[in-house]
Amino acid sequence: MSRAAFREAAAQARTAVGTQAVRALAEGIAEGRTRAALLSLRSVPGFAEAAAAVVDAVTADRIPAREAAAYLEGLAEGHALRAAEQQVSLVWSGPSSHRVPVRSTGLALLELIDKSRRELLLMSYSAKPYPPLVRALTAAAQRAVIIDVVVETLEGAGSALAGAEPASAFTGVPGIRIWHWPVGRRRDPGAKTHAKLAVADSRILLVTSANFTQSGVDRNIEAGALIRGGTTPSRTAEHVRELQREGTLQRFH
């Protein structure tokens, strides 16, 4: 009996929602969960649609649940092993040296955005309109990339930030979703949204001390790391998605 539809759906699911999501689907199928429960296993964008295609293919191809789960687990494990081949490089803002070549923070950030095809996640403490960044994000939105940006608020920053809300640096990007950490959900007074990072498709991660402003990515002395492959990019994205799902991070209006 042909398993072509199932194999194709499984491959597309891995591409669309990532290795960890496919592994979760495999576990759910092995446990005998209902279709509705399987489709809600993860809050990753596109998961319900990808899971539905896999589950429907399992039914159409009359594949035993144990066999389907084993195939999905094997698919996830194979990609996980390949993803474990991790590359890490230094990124730098500000003055450079001739003897130690490093990548520019600004270029690394724009290249990461340009390589995205499914989803982008950005976090920054401060943010001001930076035309190259806005253009790159707009181009990503035109490719139907789902874009989430988490920023600090003036209320959350207290007197440390002034002027326009950091969120206003991104409001010109069509379809962008802006998130914040509400002050009322911060256990400790004075806690800040201070992370600065970007993740593309859960496979490329930029962690940096630079805020996403022209000063941060071009002028100040800032340092960070660009990570390709391995589990760190996907785990970072999953952690932020979980903070969104449980309501720690909420949409900015």
C-alpha positions in Angstrom: 0.0 0.0 0.0 1.3 3.4 -0.9 2.4 5.8 1.8 3.2 8.7 -0.6 0.6 11.1 0.8 1.7 10.5 4.4 5.4 10.9 3.6 4.7 14.1 1.7 2.6 15.5 4.5 5.2 14.5 7.1 8.0 16.2 5.1 6.0 19.4 4.6 5.1 19.5 8.3 8.8 19.2 9.2 9.6 22.1 6.9 6.7 24.2 8.0 6.8 23.9 11.8 10.1 22.3 12.7 11.6 19.2 14.2 10.3 19.5 17.8 6.8 20.0 16.6 6.9 16.9 14.5 8.3 15.0 17.4 5.4 16.2 19.6 2.9 15.1 16.9 4.6 11.6 16.8 4.2 11.3 20.6 0.6 12.4 20.4 -0.3 9.9 17.7 1.5 7.1 19.7 -0.6 8.0 22.8 -3.8 7.7 20.7 -4.9 11.3 21.1 -8.0 12.6 19.2 -7.6 14.6 16.1 -8.6 17.8 17.9 -6.1 17.2 20.6 -3.3 16.5 18.1 -4.0 19.8 16.2 -3.6 21.8 19.4 -0.4 20.2 20.7 1.7 23.3 19.8 1.1 27.0 19.4 3.7 27.3 16.6 2.2 29.2 13.7 0.9 26.8 11.1 1.1 23.8 13.4 -2.7 23.0 13.3 -2.7 23.0 9.5 0.4 20.9 9.1 -0.8 18.4 11.8 -4.2 18.1 10.1 -2.5 17.2 6.8 -0.5 14.5 8.5 -3.4 13.1 10.5 -5.7 13.0 7.5 -3.0 11.3 5.5 -2.6 8.6 8.2 -6.3 8.0 7.9 -6.4 8.0 4.1 -3.4 5.7 3.8 -4.7 3.4 6.6 -1.4 3.5 8.5 -1.4 2.1 12.0 -0.8 4.7 14.6 2.3 3.0 15.9 3.8 2.9 12.4 3.0 6.5 11.7 4.4 7.6 15.1 7.6 5.7 14.5 8.1 7.2 11.0 7.5 10.8 12.3 10.0 10.2 15.2 12.6 8.9 12.8 12.1 11.9 10.5 12.5 14.2 13.4 15.6 12.5 14.8 17.3 12.5 11.4 16.7 16.3 11.0 17.8 16.8 14.6 21.1 15.1 14.0 21.7 17.2 10.9 20.8 20.3 12.7 23.3 19.5 15.5 26.0 20.6 13.1 26.1 24.0 14.6 28.1 27.1 13.4 28.8 30.0 15.7 30.4 33.3 14.6 31.1 36.6 16.4 29.2 39.7 15.4 30.3 43.2 16.3 29.1 46.8 16.2 31.3 49.8 16.2 35.1 50.0 15.4 36.6 46.9 13.9 40.2 45.7 13.8 42.1 44.5 10.7 43.8 41.6 12.4 40.6 40.0 13.8 37.8 40.0 11.2 34.3 40.0 12.6 30.8 40.2 11.1 28.9 43.5 11.3 25.8 43.3 13.6 23.8 45.3 11.1 24.7 43.0 8.2 24.2 39.9 10.2 20.7 41.0 11.3 19.6 42.0 7.7 21.0 38.7 6.3 19.1 36.7 8.9 15.8 38.5 8.0 16.5 38.0 4.3 17.0 34.2 4.8 13.6 33.8 6.6 10.9 32.0 4.7 8.4 31.0 7.4 8.7 33.0 10.6 10.7 35.7 12.2 11.0 36.6 15.9 12.8 39.7 17.1 13.3 41.0 20.7 14.7 44.4 21.6 14.7 46.7 24.6 14.9 50.0 22.7 13.9 50.4 19.1 13.8 53.4 16.8 13.0 53.7 13.1 15.9 52.2 11.2 15.2 52.2 7.5 17.3 49.2 6.4 15.6 47.1 9.1 12.1 48.3 8.2 12.8 47.6 4.5 14.1 44.0 5.3 11.0 43.3 7.4 8.6 44.7 4.8 10.2 42.4 2.2 9.9 39.4 4.5 6.2 40.3 5.1 5.7 40.4 1.3 7.1 36.8 1.2 4.3 35.9 3.7 6.8 35.5 6.6 5.0 35.6 10.0 6.8 38.4 12.0 6.6 38.8 15.7 8.5 41.5 17.6 8.8 41.8 21.3 9.8 45.3 22.7 9.9 47.1 26.0 7.3 49.8 26.7 7.8 53.3 28.0 5.8 52.2 31.1 8.0 49.2 31.6 11.3 51.1 31.1 10.3 53.9 33.5 12.6 56.8 33.1 15.2 54.8 31.2 13.4 55.4 27.8 11.8 58.5 26.5 10.1 59.7 23.3 8.0 57.5 21.1 7.0 53.9 22.2 9.7 51.4 20.9 6.8 49.6 19.2 6.3 52.5 16.8 9.6 51.6 15.1 7.8 48.6 13.5 4.2 49.7 13.0 4.9 50.5 9.3 5.6 46.8 8.5 2.4 45.2 7.1 1.0 42.4 9.2 3.6 42.6 11.9 2.6 41.4 15.4 4.1 43.4 18.3 4.3 42.0 21.8 5.2 43.3 25.2 5.6 42.1 28.8 2.8 43.9 30.7 4.0 45.7 33.9 1.2 44.0 35.8 2.7 40.6 35.0 6.2 41.4 36.2 6.8 39.8 39.6 9.7 42.1 40.5 9.3 45.9 40.4 11.8 47.4 37.9 12.2 44.2 35.8 12.9 45.0 32.2 12.4 43.4 28.8 16.1 43.6 28.1 16.8 40.7 25.6 18.0 41.5 22.1 17.8 38.7 19.7 16.4 37.6 16.3 15.4 34.1 15.1 14.7 33.1 11.5 12.7 29.9 10.9 13.9 28.4 14.2 17.3 27.7 12.6 19.3 30.9 12.7 19.7 32.9 15.9 21.4 36.2 16.5 22.0 37.1 20.2 23.4 40.6 20.7 23.9 43.4 23.2 22.7 45.8 20.5 19.3 47.4 20.5 17.7 47.4 17.1 18.5 51.1 16.4 21.0 52.7 14.1 23.2 53.4 17.1 22.9 49.8 18.3 23.7 48.0 15.1 26.2 50.5 13.6 27.7 53.0 16.0 28.0 51.7 19.5 30.5 49.0 20.5 28.2 46.0 20.8 29.0 42.2 20.7 27.0 39.1 20.0 26.9 35.7 18.4 25.3 34.4 15.2 24.3 30.7 15.6 23.3 28.5 12.7 22.0 25.0 13.2 21.9 23.0 16.4 18.9 23.2 18.8 19.6 26.6 20.3 17.7 28.6 17.6 14.6 26.4 17.8 14.7 26.2 21.6 14.9 30.0 21.8 11.9 30.4 19.5 9.9 27.8 21.4 10.6 29.5 24.8 9.3 32.8 23.5 6.2 31.1 21.9 5.5 29.5 25.3 5.7 32.9 27.0 3.2 34.2 24.4 0.9 31.2 24.8 0.7 31.4 28.6 0.1 35.2 28.5 3.4 36.4 30.0 3.9 38.2 26.7 0.8 40.0 25.3 -0.1 41.8 22.1 0.7 45.5 22.1 -2.2 47.7 21.2 
